[in-house]
Amino acid sequence: MWPELPQSAVRPETLQADLPVPAPSDSTVQWQYASLGKEGREFMARQQGNGQELPSGSGSRSLEVAHVIQTAQLSAFQFAPLMLKWALSRNRDQVQDKDCLKIWESLKHAFIYKNPCNITSEDYQPLMELASHPIPCNKSLFWSKTSDLAHRYTKSNQNFLTLEDTLLGYMADRVSWCGDPSAPGINYESCPKRSECESNPSSVFWKMASKMFAEAACGVVQVMLNGSVEAGAFRSSSIFGSIEIFNLNPDKVSAVHIWLMHDIGGPQSESCSGHSIKRLKSILEERNFKITCEDNYRPVQLLQCVHNPDHTDCRLCTNTTATP
């Protein structure tokens, strides 16, 4: 049987992915991970060769719960390449030549036995080089405060990719991990948040991955922002506002299309003529990008309307406005 993780161990705010590196004599080490959804579980069962399907539950990623895999059935070193192989299958055209085991080893060495508040970009550089892959032009979709909507959209429209749809992003999405200078080298209880220390494993990873994702963008790029946020749709402190926007290459990116989305029935805190959007446009113009901004980009709004079909915002004749 595949034992399920006790519900008390599943944290609603974040699922822990423990990356064990067991001593040769340790036969009871377990791997806890954010599940891959039904299709992913079936894939891994086939790879394992016994045809056994992992149990379903409720939680993160595809509303599946975290599970624990016993070493007696599948060791961490056997499981990690299978997880990566599943991630690779999601980006098949771009990453066919990736070495899953090397990627796993480079991730492990980036943080194991290290102070979780003293991680550097150098620690992750081998992983970034091994797992990076080209991003097709016109497909890059950046987001800020629209995580769920942006990922629902790329799942339904594969003409666009968020960072989390790439190999690096898919591996780490909604997962937390950190090391410990003392044995066994990994902290299974808790990991520091960004507010506690800036140089924690997760924050350093996402900053590097975000920088690479922006640098790889070409052609027309899209950014989905939340116009219902009272503090403003564009925030200079966000990953997009502090890292991604400044690593877009004007020689590769021909235009930036801003999609300013509002919650169905929610507040219209800002439009394309709003204060923070003007700041964003100013930054982009200074970097010589062509810009358009559209309130409630209709293809995305229709996705919002799936859950609110009778709302007045979802009438077929609802107008949208595009501004240069």
Rosetta silent file (secondary structure, phi, psi, omega in degrees, C-alpha in Angstrom):
SEQUENCE: MWPELPQSAVRPETLQADLPVPAPSDSTVQWQYASLGKEGREFMARQQGNGQELPSGSGSRSLEVAHVIQTAQLSAFQFAPLMLKWALSRNRDQVQDKDCLKIWESLKHAFIYKNPCNITSEDYQPLMELASHPIPCNKSLFWSKTSDLAHRYTKSNQNFLTLEDTLLGYMADRVSWCGDPSAPGINYESCPKRSECESNPSSVFWKMASKMFAEAACGVVQVMLNGSVEAGAFRSSSIFGSIEIFNLNPDKVSAVHIWLMHDIGGPQSESCSGHSIKRLKSILEERNFKITCEDNYRPVQLLQCVHNPDHTDCRLCTNTTATP
SCORE:     score description
SCORE:     0.000 S_00000001
   1 L     0.000  154.053  175.201    0.000    0.000    0.000 S_00000001
   2 L  -100.641  104.958 -175.255    0.965    3.615   -0.497 S_00000001
   3 L   -69.117  138.930  178.490    0.469    5.283    2.907 S_00000001
   4 E   -86.447  148.922  175.355   -1.136    8.732    2.948 S_00000001
   5 L   -68.786  131.069  177.852    0.362   11.654    4.826 S_00000001
   6 L   -55.644  140.675 -177.876   -1.689   12.370    7.980 S_00000001
   7 H   -57.649  -31.392 -179.224   -3.936   15.398    7.485 S_00000001
   8 H   -65.182  -18.672 -178.238   -2.357   17.063   10.517 S_00000001
   9 H   -92.265   -6.244  179.944    0.940   17.170    8.653 S_00000001
  10 L   -91.984  113.389  179.024   -0.449   19.032    5.644 S_00000001
  11 L   -85.179  125.500 -177.566   -0.033   22.767    6.105 S_00000001
  12 L   -60.771  -35.846 -174.788   -2.727   24.691    4.171 S_00000001
  13 L   -75.211  -26.923  179.383   -0.431   27.618    3.416 S_00000001
  14 L  -163.107  140.557  176.351    2.360   25.538    1.929 S_00000001
  15 E   -94.454  131.523  179.680    3.172   21.899    1.315 S_00000001
  16 E   -82.939  135.889  173.103    6.574   20.776    2.476 S_00000001
  17 L  -115.513  103.867 -179.137    8.646   18.692    0.080 S_00000001
  18 E   -85.273  129.110 -176.601   11.290   16.895    2.068 S_00000001
  19 L  -110.401   81.604 -172.348   14.240   15.843   -0.044 S_00000001
  20 L   -72.771  145.276  172.502   15.886   13.095    2.026 S_00000001
  21 L  -123.251   82.828 -170.463   19.426   11.907    1.469 S_00000001
  22 L   -70.351  147.540  171.188   19.392    8.725    3.565 S_00000001
  23 L   -68.440  152.402 -176.521   22.455    7.064    5.052 S_00000001
  24 L   -54.454  -29.993 -176.391   23.064    3.635    3.510 S_00000001
  25 L   -86.625   -7.126 -175.680   21.879    1.928    6.678 S_00000001
  26 L   -89.168  110.443 -177.068   18.658    3.925    6.935 S_00000001
  27 L  -105.154    6.836 -175.519   15.805    1.882    5.482 S_00000001
  28 L  -116.965    6.127 -179.581   12.903    3.924    6.888 S_00000001
  29 L   -62.291  139.388  179.518   13.483    7.320    5.291 S_00000001
  30 E  -117.102  154.413  177.763   10.314    8.700    3.685 S_00000001
  31 E  -112.075  120.915  176.327    9.775   11.146    0.873 S_00000001
  32 E  -107.905  131.594 -175.217    7.027   13.695    1.313 S_00000001
  33 E  -148.222  157.511  173.580    6.084   15.644   -1.776 S_00000001
  34 L   -73.798  122.549 -170.645    3.409   17.820   -3.343 S_00000001
  35 L   -65.266  161.335 -173.616    1.464   15.328   -5.450 S_00000001
  36 L   -99.971    4.139 -177.000    1.439   15.498   -9.213 S_00000001
  37 H    88.056  168.952 -174.221   -2.265   14.866   -9.783 S_00000001
  38 H   -57.609  -46.633 -178.514   -3.938   11.737  -11.130 S_00000001
  39 H   -62.801  -40.589  178.811   -2.120   11.761  -14.480 S_00000001
  40 H   -66.048  -40.563  179.546    1.221   12.248  -12.761 S_00000001
  41 H   -64.627  -41.391  178.530    0.570    9.450  -10.283 S_00000001
  42 H   -63.517  -40.474  178.074   -0.377    7.089  -13.087 S_00000001
  43 H   -58.555  -47.943 -177.464    2.770    8.073  -14.967 S_00000001
  44 H   -67.518  -36.219  177.487    4.955    7.336  -11.957 S_00000001
  45 H   -62.692  -40.395  177.926    3.193    4.030  -11.280 S_00000001
  46 H   -64.755  -40.917 -179.826    3.908    2.971  -14.861 S_00000001
  47 H   -64.335  -34.061 -179.976    7.547    4.048  -14.492 S_00000001
  48 H   -70.544  -26.163  172.623    7.830    2.004  -11.323 S_00000001
  49 L    93.284    2.270 -178.741    6.666   -0.966  -13.332 S_00000001
  50 L  -109.054    0.141  176.333    4.085   -2.448  -10.990 S_00000001
  51 L    70.401    9.760 -176.807    1.004   -0.738  -12.390 S_00000001
  52 L   -86.633  132.560 -179.823   -0.035    0.504   -8.957 S_00000001
  53 L   -93.838  137.314  176.863   -1.817    3.833   -8.753 S_00000001
  54 L   -71.760  153.898 -177.412   -1.093    6.194   -5.884 S_00000001
  55 L   -72.484  152.244  177.254   -4.096    7.230   -3.750 S_00000001
  56 L   -99.083  160.901 -179.528   -5.970   10.449   -4.388 S_00000001
  57 L  -158.968 -145.266  178.835   -6.887   13.052   -1.808 S_00000001
  58 L  -141.930  136.702 -179.376   -7.316   16.818   -1.543 S_00000001
  59 L   168.368 -134.773 -176.206   -4.738   19.552   -1.211 S_00000001
  60 L   -82.657 -179.980  178.129   -2.316   21.418   -3.448 S_00000001
  61 L    31.003  105.220 -176.914   -1.524   20.977   -7.147 S_00000001
  62 L    60.623   27.937  178.841   -4.570   19.592   -8.975 S_00000001
  63 L    55.513   35.610  177.006   -6.361   19.483   -5.585 S_00000001
  64 L  -106.810  150.653 -177.737   -4.400   16.388   -4.586 S_00000001
  65 L   -85.769  160.491  174.423   -3.022   15.774   -1.105 S_00000001
  66 L   -71.718  148.696 -179.882    0.638   15.272   -0.226 S_00000001
  67 E  -128.591  162.711  175.588    1.718   11.656    0.135 S_00000001
  68 E  -116.501  132.997  178.422    4.532    9.744    1.762 S_00000001
  69 E  -111.614  124.528 -178.845    6.433    7.062   -0.107 S_00000001
  70 E   -72.356  142.031  177.888    8.239    4.437    1.925 S_00000001
  71 L   -61.489  -31.190 -178.424   11.885    3.763    1.067 S_00000001
  72 L   -61.863  -26.980 -179.963   11.117    0.063    1.105 S_00000001
  73 L   -98.729  -38.129 -177.027    8.951    0.577   -1.983 S_00000001
  74 L  -156.272  109.278 -176.736   10.656    3.499   -3.705 S_00000001
  75 L   -72.244  162.857  179.123   13.783    5.198   -2.411 S_00000001
  76 H   -58.020  -39.348 -176.899   14.340    8.937   -2.652 S_00000001
  77 H   -73.893  -23.060  173.012   17.034    8.400   -5.259 S_00000001
  78 H   -80.188  -38.661 -174.112   14.674    6.254   -7.323 S_00000001
  79 H   -73.330  -41.382 -174.974   11.750    8.620   -6.909 S_00000001
  80 H   -55.165  -48.908  178.573   13.455   11.938   -7.635 S_00000001
  81 H   -61.431  -32.401  179.005   14.362   11.106  -11.262 S_00000001
  82 H   -67.833  -40.563  176.722   10.797    9.870  -11.839 S_00000001
  83 H   -60.969  -44.556  179.909    9.368   13.149  -10.550 S_00000001
  84 H   -66.742  -36.700  179.536   11.724   15.066  -12.797 S_00000001
  85 H   -63.440  -36.470  176.207   10.914   12.811  -15.718 S_00000001
  86 H   -65.453  -43.440  177.883    7.245   13.691  -15.240 S_00000001
  87 H   -61.085  -40.647  179.281    8.125   17.388  -15.173 S_00000001
  88 H   -62.101  -36.378 -178.062   10.168   16.923  -18.332 S_00000001
  89 H   -64.648  -21.915  178.454    7.204   15.307  -20.072 S_00000001
  90 L   -78.109  -16.176 -179.068    5.307   18.571  -19.580 S_00000001
  91 L  -128.531   43.231 -166.560    7.979   20.415  -21.579 S_00000001
  92 L   -56.104  -43.648 -174.005    8.849   17.617  -23.979 S_00000001
  93 L   -65.994  -29.364 -173.416    9.776   19.635  -27.048 S_00000001
  94 L   -97.372  -19.876 -168.018   12.278   21.833  -25.224 S_00000001
  95 L  -129.993   33.222 -177.005   13.906   19.500  -22.702 S_00000001
  96 L   -65.020  -25.739 -173.551   14.358   16.092  -24.275 S_00000001
  97 L   -95.907   11.758 -175.558   18.085   16.009  -23.548 S_00000001
  98 L   -75.988  143.287  178.098   17.903   16.751  -19.802 S_00000001
  99 L   -98.477  103.884 -174.202   19.615   14.417  -17.315 S_00000001
 100 H   -60.933  -41.748 -177.535   17.103   13.963  -14.491 S_00000001
 101 H   -65.701  -40.129  178.287   19.566   12.446  -12.035 S_00000001
 102 H   -65.372  -38.271  178.013   22.074   15.266  -12.511 S_00000001
 103 H   -63.708  -44.991  178.024   19.318   17.821  -11.996 S_00000001
 104 H   -60.327  -44.952 -179.283   18.250   16.082   -8.795 S_00000001
 105 H   -63.629  -39.979 -179.038   21.833   15.935   -7.530 S_00000001
 106 H   -69.023  -34.278  175.242   22.421   19.618   -8.263 S_00000001
 107 H   -65.566  -45.264 -179.648   19.238   20.571   -6.401 S_00000001
 108 H   -60.054  -46.798 -176.653   20.260   18.467   -3.428 S_00000001
 109 H   -71.519  -14.486  179.399   23.752   19.939   -3.246 S_00000001
 110 H   -69.694  -26.552 -173.256   22.374   23.487   -3.430 S_00000001
 111 H  -135.529  -18.872 -174.676   20.969   23.348    0.110 S_00000001
 112 L   -65.381  138.624 -179.678   21.748   20.146    2.012 S_00000001
 113 L    63.432   18.277 -178.567   23.859   20.605    5.177 S_00000001
 114 L  -112.908  152.030  175.889   23.795   24.381    4.638 S_00000001
 115 L   -60.704  121.475 -175.535   22.570   27.221    6.825 S_00000001
 116 L   -67.143   -8.761  177.629   19.038   27.922    5.497 S_00000001
 117 L  -108.036   13.883 -176.914   19.583   31.672    5.879 S_00000001
 118 L  -135.413   39.348  179.108   22.880   31.750    4.019 S_00000001
 119 L   -87.496  140.632 -178.321   22.072   30.385    0.555 S_00000001
 120 L  -119.324  165.627  176.917   23.661   32.138   -2.418 S_00000001
 121 H   -63.246  -30.017  177.820   23.016   32.288   -6.147 S_00000001
 122 H   -62.561  -32.071  179.368   26.249   30.332   -6.632 S_00000001
 123 H   -62.199  -35.207 -176.356   24.662   27.407   -4.773 S_00000001
 124 H   -96.246   -6.289 -174.837   21.939   27.149   -7.427 S_00000001
 125 H   -56.635  -44.799  178.054   23.978   28.005  -10.510 S_00000001
 126 H   -59.493  -40.186  178.505   24.650   24.354  -11.511 S_00000001
 127 H   -63.702  -44.867 -178.959   20.933   23.573  -11.224 S_00000001
 128 H   -60.402  -40.791 -179.298   19.957   26.599  -13.296 S_00000001
 129 H   -69.108  -37.260 -178.325   22.377   25.629  -16.051 S_00000001
 130 H   -74.111  -36.706 -171.309   21.238   22.004  -16.096 S_00000001
 131 H   -99.585   -8.396 -179.133   17.480   22.637  -15.999 S_00000001
 132 L   -70.380  152.955  177.554   17.120   25.769  -18.136 S_00000001
 133 L  -153.569  158.357 -178.071   15.607   25.451  -21.605 S_00000001
 134 L   -62.627  148.260  174.446   14.532   27.819  -24.402 S_00000001
 135 L  -109.480  122.638 -179.978   11.172   29.582  -24.192 S_00000001
 136 L   -58.316  143.179 -179.779    9.357   29.899  -27.530 S_00000001
 137 L   -61.555  148.065  177.446    8.848   33.477  -28.665 S_00000001
 138 L    72.887    6.735 -175.816    5.487   35.156  -27.958 S_00000001
 139 L  -107.455  -12.789 -173.454    4.628   32.618  -25.234 S_00000001
 140 E   -71.396  127.379  177.044    5.973   34.168  -22.031 S_00000001
 141 E  -122.794  114.469  176.169    3.291   35.156  -19.528 S_00000001
 142 E   -96.126  158.094 -177.720    4.352   37.041  -16.402 S_00000001
 143 E  -150.549  157.536  173.854    1.983   37.629  -13.501 S_00000001
 144 E  -151.923  122.356 -177.101    1.627   39.425  -10.193 S_00000001
 145 L    61.192   23.266  177.017   -1.195   38.825   -7.707 S_00000001
 146 L  -135.367   31.933 -172.210   -2.960   36.711  -10.348 S_00000001
 147 H   -53.086  -54.585 -176.163   -1.314   33.337   -9.716 S_00000001
 148 H   -61.833  -45.638 -178.063   -4.418   31.146   -9.822 S_00000001
 149 H   -66.341  -42.765 -179.595   -5.944   32.892  -12.840 S_00000001
 150 H   -62.404  -41.009 -177.854   -2.687   32.960  -14.812 S_00000001
 151 H   -77.436  -30.329  171.878   -2.088   29.252  -14.287 S_00000001
 152 H   -64.212  -37.025 -178.514   -5.673   28.329  -15.068 S_00000001
 153 H   -69.752  -44.764 -179.788   -5.252   30.237  -18.314 S_00000001
 154 H   -69.490  -24.957  176.164   -2.006   28.566  -19.378 S_00000001
 155 H   -70.953  -33.889 -179.533   -3.505   25.199  -18.515 S_00000001
 156 H   -90.546  -20.558 -179.024   -6.421   25.876  -20.869 S_00000001
 157 L  -131.553   98.546 -174.131   -4.390   27.738  -23.498 S_00000001
 158 L   -80.138   13.042  172.464   -1.006   26.183  -24.191 S_00000001
 159 L   -79.355   -5.326 -178.719    0.010   29.091  -26.407 S_00000001
 160 L  -130.175  152.873  179.773    1.349   30.715  -23.231 S_00000001
 161 E  -134.171  130.652  167.783    3.818   29.701  -20.513 S_00000001
 162 L   -93.122  171.259  175.696    4.337   31.017  -17.007 S_00000001
 163 H   -56.375  -38.150 -177.569    7.550   30.381  -15.095 S_00000001
 164 H   -70.311  -11.625  175.962    5.733   27.599  -13.239 S_00000001
 165 H   -89.530   -8.560  176.432    5.084   25.853  -16.562 S_00000001
 166 L   -85.006  169.958 -179.073    8.817   25.528  -17.242 S_00000001
 167 H   -59.686  -49.489 -178.848   10.913   22.684  -15.839 S_00000001
 168 H   -60.252  -46.269 -177.805   12.503   24.801  -13.093 S_00000001
 169 H   -69.253  -38.201 -179.127    9.212   26.348  -12.051 S_00000001
 170 H   -64.822  -38.831  179.878    7.243   23.119  -12.210 S_00000001
 171 H   -59.843  -38.912 -169.721    9.741   21.358   -9.940 S_00000001
 172 H  -107.101   -1.339 -174.873    9.455   23.946   -7.161 S_00000001
 173 L   -60.396  123.195  176.684    5.898   25.246   -7.489 S_00000001
 174 L    63.080   26.855 -178.606    4.189   25.421   -4.070 S_00000001
 175 E  -120.945  144.586  177.985    7.030   23.505   -2.466 S_00000001
 176 E  -124.095  142.091 -179.884    9.253   24.504    0.439 S_00000001
 177 L  -154.918  154.025  175.094   12.645   23.037    1.342 S_00000001
 178 L  -165.979  159.519 -178.664   15.737   23.862    3.388 S_00000001
 179 E   -98.048 -178.889  178.500   18.882   22.343    4.821 S_00000001
 180 L  -148.300  128.811 -178.995   20.397   21.974    8.259 S_00000001
 181 L   -58.546  -25.040  179.617   24.132   22.090    9.071 S_00000001
 182 L   -96.661  162.162 -179.156   23.684   19.069   11.351 S_00000001
 183 L   -59.971  142.166    7.778   22.717   15.542   10.331 S_00000001
 184 L   -88.090   13.066  176.602   20.728   14.477    8.366 S_00000001
 185 L    95.052   -5.216 -178.873   21.353   17.749    6.534 S_00000001
 186 E  -133.717  137.322  177.324   17.698   18.613    5.903 S_00000001
 187 L   -90.601  112.034 -178.215   15.193   20.355    8.156 S_00000001
 188 L   -90.659   -4.839 -173.899   11.967   18.352    8.091 S_00000001
 189 L   -96.484  -50.308 -177.614   10.122   20.573   10.572 S_00000001
 190 L  -158.787  157.262  177.878   10.172   24.122    9.242 S_00000001
 191 L  -128.731  146.049 -177.745   11.945   26.449    6.840 S_00000001
 192 L   -66.034  142.239  175.674   12.532   30.191    7.232 S_00000001
 193 L   -84.742  166.994  179.833   10.187   32.564    5.477 S_00000001
 194 L   -60.096  -34.944  179.883   11.368   35.485    3.382 S_00000001
 195 L   -68.325  -21.406 -179.048   10.396   37.848    6.200 S_00000001
 196 L   -88.163  -37.735  174.114   12.709   35.934    8.551 S_00000001
 197 L  -160.032  132.893 -174.153   15.732   35.860    6.261 S_00000001
 198 L   -67.973  -36.371 -172.791   16.138   36.979    2.670 S_00000001
 199 L   -94.490   46.378  176.174   18.683   34.362    1.632 S_00000001
 200 L   -85.854  159.952 -173.901   16.577   31.267    2.288 S_00000001
 201 H   -55.031  -41.964 -177.282   16.616   28.392   -0.246 S_00000001
 202 H   -69.139  -46.400 -178.150   13.190   29.103   -1.730 S_00000001
 203 H   -62.894  -43.641  179.901   13.623   32.873   -2.151 S_00000001
 204 H   -64.014  -42.514  179.277   17.057   32.555   -3.763 S_00000001
 205 H   -58.614  -50.930 -174.188   15.781   29.842   -6.102 S_00000001
 206 H   -68.794  -32.554  176.435   12.771   31.852   -7.297 S_00000001
 207 H   -64.801  -43.339  179.752   14.764   35.030   -7.807 S_00000001
 208 H   -67.866  -44.651 -179.412   17.252   33.183  -10.011 S_00000001
 209 H   -64.265  -38.524  178.990   14.564   31.258  -11.898 S_00000001
 210 H   -65.950  -40.540  178.210   12.552   34.460  -12.454 S_00000001
 211 H   -62.083  -44.607 -179.936   15.611   36.270  -13.787 S_00000001
 212 H   -66.126  -38.834 -179.823   16.332   33.438  -16.229 S_00000001
 213 H   -63.239  -42.115  178.897   12.701   33.268  -17.347 S_00000001
 214 H   -67.089  -42.969  179.894   12.701   36.992  -18.139 S_00000001
 215 H   -62.350  -29.457 -177.608   16.044   36.820  -19.935 S_00000001
 216 H   -82.923  -13.358 -176.104   14.730   33.991  -22.135 S_00000001
 217 L   -66.027  143.864  177.888   11.594   35.881  -23.219 S_00000001
 218 L  -150.438  160.663 -177.357   11.354   36.984  -26.845 S_00000001
 219 E    72.736 -143.330  177.819    8.786   38.453  -29.223 S_00000001
 220 E   -85.510  129.643  175.882    5.598   39.733  -27.600 S_00000001
 221 E  -114.214  153.086 -179.080    5.357   39.068  -23.862 S_00000001
 222 E  -116.366  147.495  172.043    2.274   39.273  -21.677 S_00000001
 223 E  -134.521  126.513 -179.036    1.885   40.304  -18.062 S_00000001
 224 E  -103.092  118.159 -178.521   -1.307   39.627  -16.114 S_00000001
 225 E  -117.795  162.690 -175.820   -1.945   42.022  -13.211 S_00000001
 226 E  -103.523  108.570 -179.164   -4.736   42.335  -10.653 S_00000001
 227 L   -82.671    1.393  178.300   -6.778   45.516  -10.976 S_00000001
 228 L   -98.376   -2.508  178.967   -8.847   44.681   -7.905 S_00000001
 229 L   -77.792  125.251 -174.708   -5.942   45.043   -5.483 S_00000001
 230 L   -63.687  -34.027 -176.394   -6.431   48.201   -3.430 S_00000001
 231 L   -75.442   -8.857 -179.556   -2.692   48.888   -3.111 S_00000001
 232 L   117.942  143.480 -176.001   -2.243   49.008   -6.888 S_00000001
 233 L   -70.045  -37.666 -179.692   -1.851   46.477   -9.692 S_00000001
 234 L  -104.877  127.037  179.365    1.872   47.069  -10.207 S_00000001
 235 L  -123.555  124.935 -179.553    4.189   46.803   -7.207 S_00000001
 236 L   -68.046  -15.905  179.642    7.890   47.561   -7.488 S_00000001
 237 L   -88.135   -8.492 -179.251    8.539   45.157   -4.619 S_00000001
 238 L   -74.494  165.790  176.341    7.059   42.150   -6.445 S_00000001
 239 H   -59.625  -42.237  177.996    9.150   39.586   -8.311 S_00000001
 240 H   -64.473  -45.567 -174.804    7.826   41.002  -11.574 S_00000001
 241 H   -74.644  -22.696 -176.838    8.427   44.604  -10.504 S_00000001
 242 H  -107.865  -21.464 -175.450   11.886   44.092   -9.018 S_00000001
 243 H  -124.254  -59.249 -170.576   13.431   41.316  -11.112 S_00000001
 244 H   -64.581  -44.307 -176.813   11.570   40.218  -14.223 S_00000001
 245 H   -61.183  -32.604 -177.337   10.813   43.624  -15.690 S_00000001
 246 H   -88.383   -3.493  177.767   14.487   44.646  -15.533 S_00000001
 247 H  -112.517    6.246  168.833   15.733   41.432  -17.136 S_00000001
 248 L   -71.699  137.258 -176.410   13.553   41.608  -20.245 S_00000001
 249 L   -98.012  113.079 -179.473   15.841   42.204  -23.202 S_00000001
 250 L   -59.823  -22.148  178.592   14.697   45.087  -25.478 S_00000001
 251 L   -78.891  -16.630 -178.980   16.683   43.523  -28.320 S_00000001
 252 L  -109.888  -31.263 -175.781   14.637   40.317  -28.052 S_00000001
 253 E   -97.168  121.284 -176.215   11.238   41.509  -26.805 S_00000001
 254 E   -86.253  -28.941 -178.165    9.214   43.450  -29.385 S_00000001
 255 E  -161.698  155.129  175.298    6.269   44.454  -27.165 S_00000001
 256 E  -119.892  120.318  178.023    4.765   44.075  -23.702 S_00000001
 257 E  -103.150  120.104  179.692    1.024   43.495  -23.466 S_00000001
 258 E   -95.935  124.496  174.134   -0.488   44.253  -20.057 S_00000001
 259 E  -106.763  109.300 -178.432   -3.677   42.400  -19.157 S_00000001
 260 E   -98.201  103.585 -174.266   -5.289   44.160  -16.208 S_00000001
 261 E   -97.665  143.894  175.646   -7.828   41.745  -14.764 S_00000001
 262 L  -117.544  145.124  176.485  -10.548   42.508  -12.221 S_00000001
 263 L   -61.132  139.153  177.551  -12.317   40.004  -10.014 S_00000001
 264 L   -62.399  118.920 -178.422  -15.788   39.181  -11.300 S_00000001
 265 L    77.654    1.208 -178.005  -18.064   41.330   -9.174 S_00000001
 266 L   -91.726 -178.834 -178.538  -15.046   42.624   -7.283 S_00000001
 267 L   -69.528  145.325  175.409  -13.700   46.134   -6.866 S_00000001
 268 L   -99.599   71.583 -172.259  -12.331   47.988   -9.885 S_00000001
 269 L   -67.805  -29.974 -177.643   -9.458   49.492   -7.911 S_00000001
 270 L  -151.785  144.550  175.757   -7.379   50.398  -10.949 S_00000001
 271 L  -114.441 -176.776  179.982   -7.705   50.631  -14.712 S_00000001
 272 L   -64.732  -13.646  177.161   -5.118   50.913  -17.477 S_00000001
 273 L  -100.329    9.379 -177.064   -5.032   54.651  -16.784 S_00000001
 274 L   -73.071  169.124 -173.550   -4.340   54.120  -13.087 S_00000001
 275 H   -62.637  -49.623 -175.504   -1.368   55.414  -11.103 S_00000001
 276 H   -70.169  -32.557  177.659    0.616   52.179  -10.733 S_00000001
 277 H   -67.634  -35.955  175.922    0.059   51.204  -14.380 S_00000001
 278 H   -62.645  -38.490  177.186    1.422   54.602  -15.413 S_00000001
 279 H   -64.351  -43.079  178.530    4.538   53.838  -13.351 S_00000001
 280 H   -61.877  -46.153  178.996    4.883   50.475  -15.054 S_00000001
 281 H   -60.143  -39.555 -179.886    4.486   52.028  -18.501 S_00000001
 282 H   -62.501  -42.893  178.862    7.113   54.642  -17.634 S_00000001
 283 H   -63.242  -43.959 -178.504    9.631   51.951  -16.644 S_00000001
 284 H   -68.002  -39.692  178.985    8.956   49.996  -19.830 S_00000001
 285 H   -64.895  -38.360  177.422    9.129   53.078  -22.043 S_00000001
 286 H   -63.027  -25.571  178.813   12.475   54.038  -20.530 S_00000001
 287 L   -97.474   12.220  172.876   13.704   50.596  -21.572 S_00000001
 288 L    67.791   35.581  174.895   12.376   51.130  -25.118 S_00000001
 289 L   -97.475  144.374  169.115    9.536   48.608  -25.054 S_00000001
 290 E   -80.268  140.694 -171.998    6.307   49.035  -26.996 S_00000001
 291 E  -133.217  139.375  165.278    3.358   48.755  -24.618 S_00000001
 292 E  -131.340  153.107  176.974   -0.360   48.100  -24.734 S_00000001
 293 E  -133.948  134.194 -179.181   -2.705   47.717  -21.775 S_00000001
 294 E  -129.688  126.146  174.280   -6.119   46.089  -21.828 S_00000001
 295 E   -76.459  127.281  175.677   -8.683   46.060  -19.043 S_00000001
 296 L    53.021   63.168  176.400  -10.200   42.606  -18.578 S_00000001
 297 L   -48.595  118.494 -166.157   -8.606   40.804  -21.525 S_00000001
 298 H   -57.915  -44.488  179.284  -11.632   38.935  -22.833 S_00000001
 299 H   -58.152  -35.897  178.025  -10.184   35.386  -23.256 S_00000001
 300 H   -75.262  -39.361  179.579   -9.041   35.450  -19.613 S_00000001
 301 H   -62.761  -36.076  177.712  -12.274   37.042  -18.418 S_00000001
 302 H   -62.633  -33.512  176.112  -14.254   34.261  -20.082 S_00000001
 303 H   -66.803  -40.237  174.971  -12.268   31.807  -17.980 S_00000001
 304 H   -60.641  -36.389 -175.089  -13.259   33.789  -14.875 S_00000001
 305 H   -73.269  -11.910  176.371  -16.858   33.636  -16.040 S_00000001
 306 L   -56.585  -37.455 -179.029  -16.888   29.832  -15.974 S_00000001
 307 L   -93.104   -6.002 -179.350  -17.549   30.139  -12.233 S_00000001
 308 L  -139.373   53.593 -170.493  -19.797   33.225  -12.556 S_00000001
 309 L   -63.639  -24.442 -175.173  -21.734   32.744  -15.814 S_00000001
 310 L   -96.551   -0.458 -178.685  -24.759   34.808  -14.783 S_00000001
 311 L   -71.694  148.937 -178.705  -22.886   37.848  -13.514 S_00000001
 312 H   -60.960  -29.212  178.156  -23.340   41.093  -15.443 S_00000001
 313 H   -65.649  -16.592 -174.479  -19.565   41.241  -16.036 S_00000001
 314 H  -102.245    9.150  175.191  -19.915   38.030  -18.032 S_00000001
 315 L   -65.834  145.449 -174.485  -22.442   39.210  -20.586 S_00000001
 316 L   -61.674  -26.380 -176.502  -21.251   38.669  -24.126 S_00000001
 317 L   -95.198   10.683  177.509  -21.446   42.349  -24.974 S_00000001
 318 L   -58.733  129.570 -178.408  -19.303   43.520  -22.042 S_00000001
 319 L   -83.906  146.671  169.539  -16.857   46.077  -23.425 S_00000001
 320 L  -119.371  157.734 -179.680  -13.107   45.979  -22.846 S_00000001
 321 E  -122.879  133.427  176.934  -10.766   48.848  -23.403 S_00000001
 322 E  -116.268  132.698  179.900   -7.309   48.727  -24.926 S_00000001
 323 E  -125.915  145.636  179.183   -4.952   51.663  -24.635 S_00000001
 324 L   -74.402    0.000    0.000   -1.537   52.211  -26.209 S_00000001
